[in-house]
Amino acid sequence: MYTPHLIAISVSHYCEKVRWALRWHGMAYTQENHCPIFHITANLRQSGQTMVPVLLTQQGPIKDSTEILRWIDAQPSQAPSLYPEGKAQEALDWEERFDEQLGPHTRRWPYFYLLQQPELTIPLLQNGIPRHEARLLPLMFPLAKVLMSRSLKITPDSVERSRQKIDALLQEVGQVLKDGRPFLIGETFSAADLTFASLAAPVLCPPEYSVPFYTPEQAPLAMGDQIQAWRTTPAGQHALRCFQSHYRPGWQVANPV
Ligand SMILES: N[C@@H](CCC(=O)N[C@@H](CS)C(=O)NCC(=O)O)C(=O)O
């Protein structure tokens, strides 16, 4: 019996989305976590490309968090489907929207602040990664900072645009929830809520997240204030509630392995 193997960047919110789905369905899996840059060789070797998450399965590597969720959801499980009958397309539409329009911005916006704060960021990236990566990371940090700023296209203007996009999407989600529905597609928790909560996590810092985030108090002032403000929005509250009530912990890690 082949156990699926997850290749991840430990702090990545797209990887958190997959971890959440694996645990939702109680699926046994093994995993390896890397910090950015170091993930490249391990991933290239095993899946032929660099982006994570990747789930290695008996059928081969599955890339892209949405493809992975759909594969996990199609396996035998006691848990309710994340794509409920009759609402599957609606859940998938939300999921794809969050993947494309939320995830990139909730990554760029915090990294703008974090890459200027090695004392906060290095321990965050060291969670769960191999010891040799953890030891090399402080030496590599200046290079990682340049490469990540470039690949995430971090500039003061792009960061402000990301802040506005996060704001707009949180407002839209708040509007949808205004009729009192407990979840985005109605009465049932689905891939839509799971994706929204996972991908919003870097700007809300839920305490349940697999990797212990910075708290708003530890973050630089402008960042901490914005996190506090987003936490109090109806959409922010919804994401935090999903973590409290529908997140199945199982991999909390604080040290290099
Ligand atoms: N659409 C992809 C996005 C995944 C993604 O952006 N992954 C980032 C980490 S958060 C990544 O692997 N970046 C490094 C790289 O591309 O080499 C998904 O849903 O899985």
The ligand as an SDF file (V2000), in Angstrom:
LIG
                    3D

 20 19  0  0  0  0  0  0  0  0999 V2000
   -1.5380   27.4760   -8.0240 N   0  0  0  0  0  0  0  0  0  0  0  0
   -0.5700   26.8180   -7.1790 C   0  0  0  0  0  0  0  0  0  0  0  0
    0.2160   27.8800   -6.4200 C   0  0  0  0  0  0  0  0  0  0  0  0
    1.2830   27.2810   -5.5070 C   0  0  0  0  0  0  0  0  0  0  0  0
    2.3750   28.2740   -5.1670 C   0  0  0  0  0  0  0  0  0  0  0  0
    2.2890   29.4650   -5.4810 O   0  0  0  0  0  0  0  0  0  0  0  0
    3.4300   27.7510   -4.5040 N   0  0  0  0  0  0  0  0  0  0  0  0
    4.5680   28.5550   -4.1030 C   0  0  0  0  0  0  0  0  0  0  0  0
    4.7500   28.4790   -2.5810 C   0  0  0  0  0  0  0  0  0  0  0  0
    3.4480   29.3190   -1.7190 S   0  0  0  0  0  0  0  0  0  0  0  0
    5.8380   27.9990   -4.6980 C   0  0  0  0  0  0  0  0  0  0  0  0
    5.9840   26.8010   -4.8390 O   0  0  0  0  0  0  0  0  0  0  0  0
    6.7890   28.8540   -5.0270 N   0  0  0  0  0  0  0  0  0  0  0  0
    8.1320   28.4530   -5.3570 C   0  0  0  0  0  0  0  0  0  0  0  0
    8.3310   28.0110   -6.7780 C   0  0  0  0  0  0  0  0  0  0  0  0
    7.4650   28.2380   -7.6440 O   0  0  0  0  0  0  0  0  0  0  0  0
    9.3960   27.4490   -7.0390 O   0  0  0  0  0  0  0  0  0  0  0  0
   -1.2960   25.8740   -6.2180 C   0  0  0  0  0  0  0  0  0  0  0  0
   -2.4930   26.0890   -5.9610 O   0  0  0  0  0  0  0  0  0  0  0  0
   -0.7070   24.8820   -5.7700 O   0  0  0  0  0  0  0  0  0  0  0  0
  1  2  1  0
  2  3  1  0
  2 18  1  0
  3  4  1  0
  4  5  1  0
  5  6  2  0
  5  7  1  0
  7  8  1  0
  8  9  1  0
  8 11  1  0
  9 10  1  0
 11 12  2  0
 11 13  1  0
 13 14  1  0
 14 15  1  0
 15 16  2  0
 15 17  1  0
 18 19  2  0
 18 20  1  0
M  END
$$$$
